[in-house]
Amino acid sequence: MSREELLSAIYMIIKNENGEILFQRRCGSKLWPDFLGLPAGHVDKGEDVYQALVREAREELNIDINVKNIEDTFVVNRINKNLKPYYDVYFVIKNYKGIIKINEPNKCQELKWVLLDNMPDDVIEFEKIALDNYEKGIKFSSIRIDEEKDMQRLNK
């Protein structure tokens, strides 16, 4: 029996003083273009999830995160229909240094603050499910997704 290769990604749940969460409007990617997604990125070879979190925050948003300021975390085992499976680690962050801005305009065209109970329809579906599970106190979940079907939602 062959073993499945797993990939890892980190997701930032950055909250503001109004309890809103930061989303990015994706662009420049074949996966979920024009959708709203949490700031996120892959864990690179040789990195741990904390190093990936700090690097991605700096690269994407121009902010510095101290891992001591992580308020909470949870994990999702994401099973994709057409991609390799992922272990996604979500970090809840309130405190950071710097002013949030689009640091990679080739990957992000908009920053938007959103309340969890009022999420727009164009948020990536598995991220909605993960956030909903987190709100229910679920710290580990497994989500099966059909990424092509999800991306078709905006084309209707």
KABEL-V188940 format. One record per backbone hydrogen bond with DSSP energy under -0.5 kcal/mol. NH is the residue of the N-H (numbers start at 1). CO is the residue of the C=O. E is the energy in kcal/mol with one decimal. If there is no record, write none. Layout:
[[NH/CO/E] [NH/CO/E]]
This chain:
[[7/85/-2.3] [9/87/-1.6] [10/41/-3.0] [11/89/-2.5] [12/39/-3.1] [13/11/-0.6] [13/91/-3.4] [14/12/-0.9] [15/13/-0.6] [15/93/-2.5] [16/20/-2.0] [19/16/-2.0] [21/114/-3.4] [22/14/-1.9] [23/112/-2.7] [24/37/-3.4] [25/110/-3.0] [26/24/-0.8] [26/35/-3.0] [27/107/-1.9] [32/30/-0.6] [34/26/-2.5] [35/32/-1.5] [36/122/-2.9] [37/24/-2.6] [39/12/-0.5] [39/22/-0.5] [41/10/-1.9] [43/8/-2.3] [44/42/-0.7] [47/44/-2.3] [52/48/-2.1] [53/49/-2.3] [54/50/-2.3] [55/51/-2.5] [56/52/-3.0] [57/53/-2.3] [58/54/-1.8] [59/55/-2.9] [60/56/-3.1] [61/56/-0.5] [61/57/-1.7] [62/57/-0.6] [62/58/-1.1] [63/57/-1.5] [64/97/-2.7] [67/65/-0.5] [69/66/-2.9] [70/67/-1.4] [71/69/-0.5] [71/92/-2.9] [72/92/-0.9] [74/90/-1.7] [75/139/-2.7] [76/88/-2.6] [77/141/-3.2] [78/76/-0.9] [78/86/-2.2] [79/77/-0.6] [79/143/-3.2] [80/78/-0.7] [81/145/-1.5] [86/78/-2.5] [87/7/-2.4] [88/76/-3.1] [88/86/-0.6] [89/9/-2.8] [89/87/-0.5] [90/74/-3.1] [90/88/-0.6] [91/11/-2.9] [92/72/-2.8] [93/13/-3.1] [93/91/-0.6] [94/69/-0.7] [95/69/-0.5] [97/64/-2.6] [100/98/-0.5] [101/61/-1.6] [103/60/-2.3] [103/101/-0.8] [104/60/-0.6] [107/104/-2.5] [108/104/-1.6] [109/25/-2.7] [110/25/-0.7] [112/23/-2.6] [114/21/-2.5] [118/115/-1.9] [119/116/-0.8] [123/120/-1.1] [124/36/-2.3] [127/124/-0.5] [128/124/-1.8] [129/125/-2.3] [130/126/-2.3] [131/127/-2.5] [132/128/-2.5] [133/129/-2.7] [134/130/-2.3] [135/131/-2.3] [136/132/-1.2] [137/134/-2.0] [138/133/-2.6] [139/137/-0.6] [141/75/-1.6] [143/77/-2.2] [145/79/-2.8] [147/145/-0.6] [150/146/-2.3] [151/147/-2.3] [152/148/-1.3] [153/150/-1.4] [154/151/-0.9] [155/152/-0.9] [156/153/-0.8]]
